[in-house]
Amino acid sequence: LSLFVIDCQGRRGHFINPRIVEASSDTCPYTEGCLSLPGVSVKTNRSNRIVVEYQTLDNETKTEEFHGLPSICVQHEISHLKGRLIVDHLSSLKRKLALEKYMKQQKQIRRGHAKPQRSDQKGQFIKSS
């Protein structure tokens, strides 16, 4: 069983055992953030349009098409289900630097020298006040 829940641009839903059955070759560049790695943002290129087959909470099989940001959000979550984080889209050097930045920020937060960051609905990070 694999499952994710999204709330992206008015599209809310539960996706059980989702799989991408079609993906466009045209990509959409986007700077993604992730709750798994607060404070880290990564430039990605994901398919602009995807078709996903999944089961609902009522055990119905559905097929749905996503464009733009909702497409990116769904692909992001399916990546998580496959064990991938946004840093896995980076070269090994960039991944190492991003993770070092994350670890440094987490140490500062634990010491009380920094506040956690949160992301807005566009994946951009906002400094907490």
C-alpha positions in Angstrom: 0.0 0.0 0.0 1.3 3.5 -0.9 -0.6 6.6 -0.1 -0.3 10.4 -0.2 -2.6 13.3 0.4 -2.4 16.7 -1.4 -3.9 20.1 -1.3 -2.6 22.0 -4.2 -4.4 24.9 -6.0 -7.8 23.8 -4.8 -7.2 20.1 -5.7 -7.5 18.1 -2.5 -7.4 14.3 -2.4 -6.2 11.0 -1.2 -4.2 8.9 -3.7 -3.8 5.2 -2.9 -1.3 3.1 -4.9 -0.9 5.9 -7.5 1.1 5.4 -10.7 1.8 7.7 -13.6 0.4 6.2 -16.7 1.3 9.0 -19.1 3.7 12.0 -18.9 4.3 14.7 -21.4 7.8 15.3 -22.8 7.4 19.1 -22.2 8.8 20.0 -18.8 8.1 22.7 -16.3 11.1 24.2 -14.4 10.2 24.8 -10.8 12.0 25.5 -7.5 10.7 22.9 -5.1 10.8 22.8 -1.4 10.0 19.9 0.8 8.7 19.4 4.4 11.2 16.5 4.7 14.1 19.0 4.2 12.9 22.4 5.5 15.0 25.2 4.2 16.3 23.3 1.2 15.0 24.3 -2.3 15.9 22.6 -5.5 15.4 23.5 -9.1 13.7 20.6 -10.9 12.2 19.9 -14.3 9.2 17.7 -14.2 6.6 16.8 -16.8 4.1 19.7 -17.3 1.2 17.2 -17.8 0.7 13.8 -16.3 -2.1 11.2 -16.2 -2.3 9.3 -12.9 -4.2 6.1 -12.1 -5.0 5.6 -8.4 -7.6 4.2 -6.0 -9.8 6.4 -3.8 -10.8 5.9 -0.2 -13.9 4.1 -1.5 -11.7 1.6 -3.4 -12.7 3.1 -6.8 -10.0 3.2 -9.5 -9.7 6.6 -11.0 -7.6 8.2 -13.8 -7.0 11.9 -13.6 -4.9 14.4 -15.6 -2.8 17.1 -13.9 -1.2 20.2 -15.5 1.3 22.8 -14.2 1.8 23.1 -10.4 -0.6 20.2 -9.5 1.3 18.0 -11.9 4.6 18.9 -10.1 3.0 18.3 -6.6 1.7 14.9 -7.6 5.1 13.9 -9.2 6.8 15.1 -6.0 4.7 13.0 -3.8 5.0 9.9 -6.0 8.8 10.4 -5.9 8.5 10.2 -2.1 6.6 6.9 -2.4 9.5 5.6 -4.4 12.0 6.7 -1.7 13.3 9.8 -3.5 13.7 13.3 -2.1 14.1 16.5 -4.1 17.9 16.4 -3.4 18.0 13.2 -5.4 17.5 15.3 -8.6 20.8 17.0 -8.0 24.4 16.1 -8.9 26.3 14.4 -6.1 28.2 17.7 -5.4 25.1 19.8 -5.3 23.3 17.2 -3.2 26.2 17.2 -0.7 26.2 21.0 -0.5 22.4 21.1 0.0 22.5 18.5 2.7 25.4 20.3 4.5 23.3 23.5 4.4 20.3 21.6 5.8 22.4 20.1 8.7 24.0 23.4 9.5 20.5 25.1 9.7 19.2 22.3 11.9 22.1 22.7 14.3 21.4 26.4 14.5 17.7 25.8 15.2 18.6 23.3 18.0 20.9 25.8 19.5 18.2 28.5 19.3 20.2 30.7 16.9 17.7 30.3 14.0 14.0 29.8 13.5 12.7 27.0 11.3 11.5 28.0 7.8 8.2 27.0 6.2 7.2 27.0 2.6 4.3 28.7 1.0 2.0 26.9 -1.5 4.4 27.6 -4.3 7.2 25.8 -2.7 9.1 29.0 -1.9 10.5 29.3 1.6 9.3 32.1 3.9 11.3 33.1 7.0 9.3 32.5 10.2 8.7 35.6 12.3 
